[in-house]
Each structure stands twice: as structure tokens, then as C-alpha cells.
Amino acid sequence: MQTASAVLCYSRMLFFQCYPTFQRFDCKVFLTDALRYTGGAARRVMIDNTHVIYRRA
């Protein structure tokens, strides 16, 4: 089981989901769902631990 979470800084709003696998497409879906849940995005966004997003050589 893979997990993904998004936290809206300076608030207690958290978006959390579990996936059987987590690939690039799952990441795009997760980010879209998280932005819809929080009602948008901040002007500056920090993405941490993005090793799954990058293409492997």
C-alpha cells in the first residue's frame, strides 16, 4: 500500500489517500484531487519526496 498526503501550510487541512501502486499518473490524479479538496493552490507550492514523479533512466 502506498500513501500520499497534502498539507495546506499554516492550517490543519490535510488530504490523504492510499493507493495499491503509486505511479506518475496516480500522482497527477492525487494532486488534482488534493487541489479540488482544498479549493485551490497557494502561489508558492513545495513538493517533497518526488522520486516517484521523475522518469527512470
trRosetta pair geometry for C-beta under 8 A, 3 or more apart (Angstrom, degrees):
i j d omega theta_ij theta_ji phi_ij phi_ji
1 18 5.4 -11 -176 -170 110 113
1 19 7.4 140 -163 72 61 38
1 20 6.7 -51 -108 -111 56 41
2 18 7.0 144 78 -161 46 59
2 19 4.7 -29 69 69 99 91
2 20 7.3 22 19 110 91 11
2 21 6.3 52 5 -157 132 18
2 22 3.8 -128 124 -17 155 118
2 26 7.9 74 88 127 137 155
3 16 6.8 -9 -171 -168 105 92
3 17 7.2 164 -152 88 60 42
3 18 5.3 -31 -98 -102 74 69
3 19 7.5 168 -88 21 25 75
4 16 7.4 167 88 -149 49 48
4 17 5.5 -9 59 60 92 86
4 19 6.8 26 -3 -2 108 115
4 22 6.4 149 -48 -130 114 139
4 26 7.8 174 -23 140 148 103
4 27 7.4 177 -114 -112 153 64
4 30 4.8 -15 108 -154 155 155
5 14 6.3 -16 -168 -171 110 96
5 15 6.6 155 -157 84 57 54
5 16 4.5 -7 -106 -102 93 79
5 17 7.8 171 -81 20 51 57
6 14 7.4 155 80 -159 51 50
6 15 4.4 -3 54 57 98 106
6 16 7.9 -157 26 -66 59 47
6 30 7.7 158 -32 155 116 96
6 31 7.6 120 -74 -116 142 55
6 34 4.0 70 22 -154 156 143
6 37 8.0 135 69 63 126 125
6 38 7.3 -99 117 -32 125 133
7 13 7.3 139 -158 88 51 62
7 14 5.5 -14 -104 -108 75 76
7 15 7.9 -157 -70 26 34 69
8 11 4.7 -13 100 53 105 118
8 13 4.1 9 32 70 124 113
8 14 7.7 -128 15 -69 78 37
8 38 5.2 154 -70 -134 127 132
8 42 7.8 141 -147 -36 80 113
9 42 7.2 -17 35 -32 108 160
13 38 6.0 113 139 -115 141 94
15 33 7.2 171 175 118 137 88
15 34 4.4 158 90 -125 154 84
15 37 4.8 124 -101 81 131 152
15 38 6.6 -92 -33 -44 130 97
17 30 6.0 -151 49 -123 134 99
17 33 7.1 45 -38 94 149 146
19 22 4.8 114 76 -75 137 83
19 26 5.3 77 -145 -164 163 143
19 30 7.8 -77 -42 -68 134 121
21 26 6.9 -174 103 -30 70 154
22 26 4.9 -128 -142 94 53 144
22 27 6.8 80 176 -58 88 80
22 30 7.9 12 -143 -30 103 144
22 52 5.7 -8 117 -169 100 160
23 26 5.2 98 47 11 59 105
23 27 7.2 -109 108 -8 33 92
23 52 7.0 -140 -128 177 27 105
24 27 5.6 -54 -152 31 32 115
24 28 6.7 32 152 -18 65 102
24 52 7.3 -170 -71 145 55 79
24 53 6.1 97 -115 -140 79 49
24 55 7.8 6 -69 -78 143 70
25 28 5.7 -52 -152 33 36 111
25 29 6.4 34 151 -16 67 105
26 29 5.7 -55 -149 39 33 111
26 30 6.1 37 152 -23 66 107
27 30 5.6 -52 -145 35 30 114
27 31 6.4 28 158 -17 64 105
27 52 6.3 163 -62 108 132 110
27 53 5.4 -156 144 -93 173 88
28 31 6.0 -54 -146 37 29 108
28 32 6.4 29 154 -17 63 107
29 32 5.8 -57 -150 38 30 112
29 33 6.2 27 155 -16 66 109
30 33 5.8 -59 -147 40 28 109
30 34 6.1 28 156 -21 66 109
31 34 5.6 -53 -142 37 30 113
31 35 6.4 30 158 -18 64 105
32 35 6.0 -57 -149 36 28 108
32 36 6.5 27 153 -17 63 107
33 36 5.7 -56 -149 37 32 111
33 37 6.2 34 153 -23 66 107
34 37 5.6 -53 -147 34 31 114
34 38 6.3 14 161 -5 66 109
35 38 6.2 -62 -140 46 29 99
35 40 6.4 12 -172 -138 86 15
35 41 5.4 -34 -125 -53 107 96
36 39 7.7 35 -179 -72 28 29
38 41 7.4 81 87 -82 126 48
41 45 5.8 -26 -176 -69 119 127
42 45 6.0 147 63 -72 89 72
47 50 5.3 58 130 -68 112 121
47 53 7.7 18 148 -10 142 157
50 53 4.4 -37 -177 26 93 121
50 54 6.5 88 129 -23 92 93
51 54 6.4 -58 -154 31 36 107
